[in-house]
Amino acid sequence: MTKEVKRIVGVVLFCEFLICLGMSLIFPVMPFIKNEYHFTAFDMGVMSSLFAFVQFVASPLVGQWSDRIGRKPMLVWGLFIFALAEFVFAAAQHLWLFDFSRAVDGLSAAMFVPTSMALAADITTEAQRAKVIGWLSAAFSGGLILGPGLGGILASVSYKFPFWVAGVLGLISMVIAWRFLPSDDDARFKSETKNPERQLLKSGWGQVKKIMTPTLITLFGMIFVAAFGLAGFESIYSLYVNEVHNFDLGAIALVLTLNGIISLILQVFLFDRLVLWIGEIKLIRYSFLLSVIGTVMIIYDRRHWVIIVATLFVFEAFDLLRPAITTLLTKMSKTNQGLLNGINMSLTSVGNIVGPLLSGYLLDVNYHLPYLVVIVFLIISWVITYVLSRERAPK
């Protein structure tokens, strides 16, 4: 990896760290926002689903646009829109405005996440890719290390204050990306991202059909089913442990902070080694199995320390799943990385739309129903990994 590539990756990592720090500031206070404004769990689920719905609509288009017009504009504007969404949420007093903010936030995620992954694929070799994607995931986790604890402290001022801080961090990230990321017309990009293959993207979804293989279809199916289960778990976690297990703001912040620390260690020092040791598919399979075990423990055990440990099992499994699935996807094609990552985000968003809605509704009906449904979908995802193994086996 050249010095210039390392510098570009470093800028993206730093921006992702700041934006994820801003995102994680709000995690511990979501149950208290719900209580302060007398929202239902379903209302909170709608907020998460609007975020995912906009991702679903925008991601394929953004993936194609980033392939055509360049990565830098998408990253810079995505960070600006994130900051705008956080400021709107901080100022909101009515449900429709909270919902609008989450929808705008979804657009920012559609612009930033697949574009950053596509940029990583553009400027690295296949051998380097798992390591760089692991770094991107580690930057995400690094933001989670400081975010929940800092969010808990800031919430002592006001439950809305963390959102103002998140917006400021988004603006800082935007300025850094605009100032330090090179133009896509720079010579270092011309051999990587400005290639004739982009012209094929004019066919849109017709191009998707051309690159589809049985392995890709199976992988995309797993992405969709997994997204439903993961979104169903994550979207209501703070609400669930607050209402069922009486976790307060400090306990929720502690769990999320511990998760960030452990996740950072796993993704920086172990992820690429795990991929080389057992491969992406087995890593995905074991992660699904671990998440099922942890979710069962969260439902049926009442001891706080056991719930915390089980939660860490589940979250660490999730944190390995995301980069493992993304790494495997980037190896399916040597071109069209923006398009593939856009489809990945789009299918993930479909699961993210339904998961929070259903989990929020079920939480209002019965506290344990959401996680029982999540377990079913995680088991389905685990089974699909065996199908994927057969598809990937040499013929």
C-alpha positions as CSV (number, residue, x, y, z in Angstrom):
1,M,0.0,0.0,0.0
2,T,1.5,3.3,-1.1
3,K,1.9,6.3,1.1
4,E,-0.8,8.2,-0.9
5,V,-3.2,5.4,-0.6
6,K,-2.6,5.2,3.2
7,R,-3.2,8.9,3.5
8,I,-6.5,8.7,1.6
9,V,-7.6,5.7,3.7
10,G,-6.6,7.6,6.8
11,V,-8.8,10.6,6.0
12,V,-11.8,8.4,5.3
13,L,-11.2,6.5,8.6
14,F,-11.0,9.8,10.5
15,C,-14.2,11.1,9.0
16,E,-16.0,7.8,9.6
17,F,-14.7,7.9,13.3
18,L,-16.2,11.4,13.8
19,I,-19.5,10.7,12.1
20,C,-19.9,7.4,14.1
21,L,-18.9,9.2,17.3
22,G,-21.7,11.6,16.5
23,M,-24.2,8.8,15.8
24,S,-23.3,6.9,19.0
25,L,-23.8,10.0,21.2
26,I,-27.6,9.5,20.9
27,F,-27.8,5.8,21.5
28,P,-28.1,5.9,25.4
29,V,-30.8,8.6,25.4
30,M,-33.3,7.2,22.9
31,P,-35.5,5.5,25.6
32,F,-35.6,8.8,27.5
33,I,-36.5,10.8,24.3
34,K,-39.3,8.2,23.9
35,N,-40.5,8.8,27.5
36,E,-40.1,12.6,27.4
37,Y,-42.3,13.0,24.3
38,H,-44.6,10.1,25.2
39,F,-43.8,8.1,22.0
40,T,-44.7,4.4,21.7
41,A,-42.1,1.7,20.8
42,F,-43.8,1.6,17.4
43,D,-43.2,5.4,16.9
44,M,-39.5,4.8,17.6
45,G,-39.6,1.9,15.1
46,V,-41.1,4.1,12.5
47,M,-38.2,6.5,13.0
48,S,-35.7,3.7,12.4
49,S,-37.7,2.4,9.4
50,L,-37.8,5.9,7.7
51,F,-34.0,6.0,8.0
52,A,-33.8,2.6,6.3
53,F,-36.4,3.4,3.7
54,V,-34.5,6.4,2.4
55,Q,-31.4,4.3,2.4
56,F,-33.2,1.7,0.3
57,V,-34.4,4.2,-2.2
58,A,-31.2,6.2,-2.5
59,S,-28.4,3.6,-2.2
60,P,-28.6,2.1,-5.7
61,L,-28.7,5.6,-7.2
62,V,-25.9,6.9,-5.0
63,G,-23.8,3.8,-5.8
64,Q,-24.1,4.5,-9.5
65,W,-23.6,8.2,-9.1
66,S,-20.4,7.7,-7.1
67,D,-19.1,5.4,-9.9
68,R,-19.8,8.1,-12.4
69,I,-19.0,11.4,-10.8
70,G,-16.5,10.3,-8.2
71,R,-16.3,9.4,-4.5
72,K,-15.3,12.7,-3.0
73,P,-18.5,14.7,-3.8
74,M,-20.6,11.9,-2.4
75,L,-18.6,11.7,0.8
76,V,-18.5,15.5,1.4
77,W,-22.2,16.0,0.8
78,G,-23.2,12.9,2.8
79,L,-21.4,14.3,5.8
80,F,-23.1,17.7,5.4
81,I,-26.5,16.1,5.2
82,F,-25.8,14.1,8.3
83,A,-25.0,17.3,10.2
84,L,-28.2,18.9,8.9
85,A,-30.3,15.9,10.1
86,E,-28.8,16.0,13.6
87,F,-29.5,19.7,14.0
88,V,-33.1,19.1,12.9
89,F,-33.5,16.3,15.4
90,A,-32.1,18.5,18.1
91,A,-34.6,21.3,17.4
92,A,-37.6,19.0,16.8
93,Q,-40.6,19.1,19.1
94,H,-43.1,17.1,17.1
95,L,-43.1,13.5,15.9
96,W,-43.3,14.4,12.2
97,L,-40.1,16.5,12.5
98,F,-38.3,13.7,14.3
99,D,-39.4,11.4,11.4
100,F,-38.2,13.9,8.8
101,S,-34.8,14.2,10.5
102,R,-34.4,10.4,10.5
103,A,-35.3,10.3,6.8
104,V,-32.6,12.9,6.0
105,D,-30.2,10.9,8.1
106,G,-31.0,7.9,6.0
107,L,-30.0,9.8,2.9
108,S,-26.7,10.8,4.4
109,A,-25.9,7.1,5.3
110,A,-26.8,6.1,1.7
111,M,-24.3,8.6,0.5
112,F,-21.4,7.9,2.9
113,V,-21.3,4.2,3.8
114,P,-21.4,2.5,0.3
115,T,-19.2,5.3,-1.1
116,S,-16.5,4.8,1.5
117,M,-16.5,1.0,1.0
118,A,-16.3,1.5,-2.8
119,L,-13.4,3.9,-2.4
120,A,-11.6,1.4,-0.2
121,A,-12.2,-1.2,-3.0
122,D,-11.0,1.2,-5.7
123,I,-7.6,2.0,-4.2
124,T,-6.6,-1.3,-2.6
125,T,-5.8,-4.8,-4.0
126,E,-7.9,-7.8,-3.1
127,A,-5.2,-8.9,-0.7
128,Q,-5.3,-5.6,1.2
129,R,-9.1,-5.2,1.1
130,A,-10.1,-7.3,4.2
131,K,-7.6,-5.3,6.3
132,V,-8.9,-1.9,5.0
133,I,-12.5,-2.8,5.4
134,G,-11.6,-4.1,8.9
135,W,-10.1,-0.6,9.6
136,L,-13.3,1.1,8.4
137,S,-15.3,-1.1,10.8
138,A,-12.8,-0.3,13.5
139,A,-13.3,3.4,12.9
140,F,-17.0,2.8,13.4
141,S,-16.3,0.9,16.6
142,G,-13.8,3.6,17.7
143,G,-16.6,6.2,17.5
144,L,-18.8,3.8,19.6
145,I,-16.1,3.7,22.3
146,L,-16.4,7.3,23.2
147,G,-19.9,8.1,22.0
148,P,-22.2,6.4,24.5
149,G,-20.2,7.5,27.5
150,L,-19.9,11.0,26.2
151,G,-23.6,10.9,25.2
152,G,-24.5,9.9,28.7
153,I,-22.5,12.9,30.1
154,L,-24.0,15.4,27.6
155,A,-27.5,14.1,28.3
156,S,-27.1,15.5,31.9
157,V,-27.3,18.9,30.3
158,S,-30.3,18.0,28.1
159,Y,-31.5,14.9,26.3
160,K,-31.3,17.0,23.1
161,F,-27.7,18.3,23.7
162,P,-26.0,15.1,22.3
163,F,-27.7,15.8,18.9
164,W,-26.3,19.3,18.7
165,V,-22.9,17.9,19.3
166,A,-23.4,15.2,16.7
167,G,-24.3,17.9,14.2
168,V,-21.1,19.8,14.9
169,L,-19.0,16.6,14.5
170,G,-20.7,16.1,11.1
171,L,-19.6,19.5,10.0
172,I,-16.1,19.0,11.2
173,S,-16.0,15.7,9.2
174,M,-17.3,17.4,6.1
175,V,-14.6,20.1,6.2
176,I,-11.8,17.5,6.7
177,A,-13.1,15.4,3.8
178,W,-13.4,18.5,1.5
179,R,-10.0,19.7,2.4
180,F,-7.9,16.6,2.5
181,L,-9.5,14.0,0.1
182,P,-8.0,14.4,-3.4
183,S,-10.2,15.1,-6.4
184,D,-11.3,12.1,-8.4
185,D,-9.6,13.6,-11.4
186,D,-6.3,13.3,-9.6
187,A,-3.8,11.1,-11.4
188,R,-3.7,8.6,-8.5
189,F,-7.4,7.8,-9.2
190,K,-7.4,7.7,-13.0
191,S,-6.2,4.1,-13.3
192,E,-8.5,2.9,-10.5
193,T,-11.8,4.7,-10.5
194,K,-12.1,6.3,-14.0
195,N,-12.4,3.2,-16.1
196,P,-14.6,2.3,-19.1
197,E,-16.6,-0.1,-17.0
198,R,-18.5,2.9,-15.7
199,Q,-20.2,3.4,-19.0
200,L,-22.0,0.1,-18.6
201,L,-23.8,1.5,-15.6
202,K,-26.1,3.5,-17.8
203,S,-28.2,0.3,-18.1
204,G,-29.0,0.6,-14.3
205,W,-30.7,-2.5,-13.0
206,G,-30.0,-4.2,-16.4
207,Q,-26.4,-4.2,-15.4
208,V,-27.2,-5.8,-12.1
209,K,-28.7,-8.7,-14.0
210,K,-25.6,-9.1,-16.1
211,I,-23.3,-9.5,-13.1
212,M,-25.6,-11.7,-11.0
213,T,-24.4,-15.3,-10.3
214,P,-26.0,-18.0,-8.1
215,T,-23.4,-17.2,-5.5
216,L,-24.3,-13.4,-5.6
217,I,-28.0,-14.2,-5.4
218,T,-27.5,-16.4,-2.4
219,L,-25.3,-13.8,-0.7
220,F,-27.8,-11.0,-1.3
221,G,-30.5,-13.2,0.1
222,M,-28.5,-13.7,3.3
223,I,-27.8,-9.9,3.5
224,F,-31.5,-9.3,3.4
225,V,-32.5,-11.9,6.0
226,A,-29.6,-11.0,8.2
227,A,-30.4,-7.3,8.0
228,F,-34.0,-8.0,9.2
229,G,-32.7,-9.9,12.2
230,L,-29.9,-7.5,13.1
231,A,-32.1,-4.4,12.8
232,G,-34.8,-6.1,14.8
233,F,-32.3,-6.6,17.6
234,E,-30.5,-3.3,17.6
235,S,-33.4,-0.9,17.0
236,I,-35.1,-1.8,20.3
237,Y,-32.1,-2.8,22.5
238,S,-32.0,0.3,24.6
239,L,-35.8,0.3,24.9
240,Y,-35.9,-3.4,25.8
241,V,-33.2,-3.4,28.5
242,N,-34.6,-0.1,30.0
243,E,-38.2,-1.4,30.2
244,V,-37.6,-5.1,30.8
245,H,-34.4,-5.3,32.8
246,N,-34.5,-1.7,34.3
247,F,-31.1,-0.6,32.8
248,D,-30.6,3.1,33.5
249,L,-28.8,5.6,31.3
250,G,-25.4,4.7,32.8
251,A,-25.8,1.0,32.3
252,I,-26.8,1.4,28.7
253,A,-23.9,3.7,28.1
254,L,-21.6,1.2,29.8
255,V,-22.7,-1.7,27.6
256,L,-22.3,0.3,24.4
257,T,-18.9,1.6,25.5
258,L,-17.6,-1.8,26.3
259,N,-18.8,-3.0,23.0
260,G,-16.9,-0.3,21.2
261,I,-13.7,-1.1,23.0
262,I,-13.9,-4.9,22.3
263,S,-15.1,-4.3,18.8
264,L,-12.1,-2.0,18.1
265,I,-9.7,-4.7,19.3
266,L,-11.4,-7.4,17.2
267,Q,-11.5,-5.4,14.0
268,V,-8.1,-3.8,14.1
269,F,-6.1,-6.8,15.3
270,L,-8.1,-9.9,14.6
271,F,-10.6,-9.5,11.7
272,D,-8.2,-9.9,8.8
273,R,-6.5,-12.8,10.6
274,L,-9.8,-14.5,11.2
275,V,-10.7,-14.1,7.5
276,L,-7.3,-15.7,6.5
277,W,-7.7,-18.4,9.1
278,I,-11.3,-19.6,8.6
279,G,-12.6,-17.6,5.6
280,E,-15.5,-15.1,5.4
281,I,-18.2,-17.7,5.1
282,K,-17.3,-19.6,8.3
283,L,-16.7,-16.4,10.2
284,I,-20.3,-15.3,9.1
285,R,-21.7,-18.7,10.2
286,Y,-20.1,-18.7,13.6
287,S,-21.1,-15.0,14.2
288,F,-24.8,-15.9,13.5
289,L,-24.6,-18.8,15.9
290,L,-23.1,-16.7,18.6
291,S,-25.7,-14.0,18.1
292,V,-28.5,-16.6,18.5
293,I,-27.0,-17.9,21.8
294,G,-26.6,-14.3,23.2
295,T,-30.1,-13.3,22.3
296,V,-31.6,-16.3,24.1
297,M,-29.6,-15.4,27.2
298,I,-30.8,-11.8,27.1
299,I,-34.4,-13.0,27.0
300,Y,-34.3,-15.7,29.7
301,D,-31.7,-14.5,32.2
302,R,-32.4,-11.7,34.7
303,R,-28.9,-11.1,36.1
304,H,-27.6,-7.8,34.9
305,W,-24.0,-9.0,34.5
306,V,-25.1,-12.0,32.4
307,I,-27.2,-9.7,30.2
308,I,-24.2,-7.4,29.7
309,V,-22.0,-10.4,28.8
310,A,-24.7,-11.8,26.4
311,T,-25.2,-8.4,24.8
312,L,-21.4,-8.2,24.2
313,F,-21.5,-11.6,22.5
314,V,-24.3,-10.5,20.2
315,F,-22.8,-7.1,19.4
316,E,-19.3,-8.5,18.7
317,A,-20.9,-11.1,16.4
318,F,-22.7,-8.3,14.6
319,D,-19.5,-6.3,14.3
320,L,-17.7,-9.2,12.7
321,L,-20.7,-10.0,10.4
322,R,-20.8,-6.6,8.7
323,P,-17.2,-6.4,7.5
324,A,-17.1,-10.2,6.7
325,I,-20.2,-9.9,4.4
326,T,-18.9,-6.7,2.8
327,T,-15.4,-8.2,2.2
328,L,-17.0,-11.3,0.6
329,L,-19.2,-9.1,-1.6
330,T,-16.3,-7.1,-2.9
331,K,-14.6,-10.3,-4.0
332,M,-17.6,-11.2,-6.2
333,S,-16.6,-8.8,-8.9
334,K,-13.5,-6.9,-9.8
335,T,-15.5,-3.9,-11.1
336,N,-18.7,-2.1,-10.3
337,Q,-17.8,-1.8,-6.7
338,G,-20.0,1.3,-6.2
339,L,-23.0,-0.6,-7.8
340,L,-22.5,-3.7,-5.7
341,N,-22.1,-1.8,-2.4
342,G,-25.2,0.2,-3.4
343,I,-27.2,-3.0,-3.8
344,N,-25.8,-4.2,-0.5
345,M,-27.0,-1.1,1.3
346,S,-30.3,-1.3,-0.5
347,L,-31.0,-4.9,0.5
348,T,-29.8,-4.1,4.0
349,S,-32.2,-1.2,4.1
350,V,-35.2,-3.4,3.2
351,G,-34.5,-5.5,6.2
352,N,-33.9,-2.4,8.2
353,I,-37.3,-1.0,7.2
354,V,-39.3,-4.0,8.3
355,G,-37.2,-5.0,11.3
356,P,-37.7,-1.9,13.5
357,L,-41.4,-1.6,12.5
358,L,-42.1,-5.2,13.5
359,S,-39.9,-5.1,16.6
360,G,-41.5,-1.8,17.8
361,Y,-45.0,-3.2,17.3
362,L,-44.2,-6.5,19.0
363,L,-42.6,-4.7,21.9
364,D,-45.8,-2.8,22.5
365,V,-47.7,-6.2,22.4
366,N,-45.3,-8.3,24.5
367,Y,-41.8,-7.5,25.6
368,H,-40.2,-10.8,24.5
369,L,-41.9,-11.3,21.1
370,P,-39.4,-9.1,19.2
371,Y,-36.3,-11.1,20.2
372,L,-38.1,-14.4,19.6
373,V,-38.7,-13.3,16.0
374,V,-35.1,-12.1,15.7
375,I,-33.8,-15.5,16.8
376,V,-35.8,-17.1,14.0
377,F,-34.3,-14.9,11.3
378,L,-30.8,-15.3,12.7
379,I,-31.2,-19.0,12.5
380,I,-32.4,-18.7,8.9
381,S,-29.3,-16.6,8.1
382,W,-27.1,-19.3,9.7
383,V,-28.7,-22.0,7.5
384,I,-28.1,-19.8,4.4
385,T,-24.3,-19.8,5.1
386,Y,-24.3,-23.6,4.3
387,V,-26.1,-22.9,1.0
388,L,-23.5,-20.2,0.3
389,S,-20.6,-22.7,1.0
390,R,-22.0,-25.1,-1.6
391,E,-22.3,-22.3,-4.2
392,R,-18.7,-21.2,-3.5
393,A,-17.3,-24.8,-3.6
394,P,-15.1,-25.5,-6.7
395,K,-17.1,-27.3,-9.4
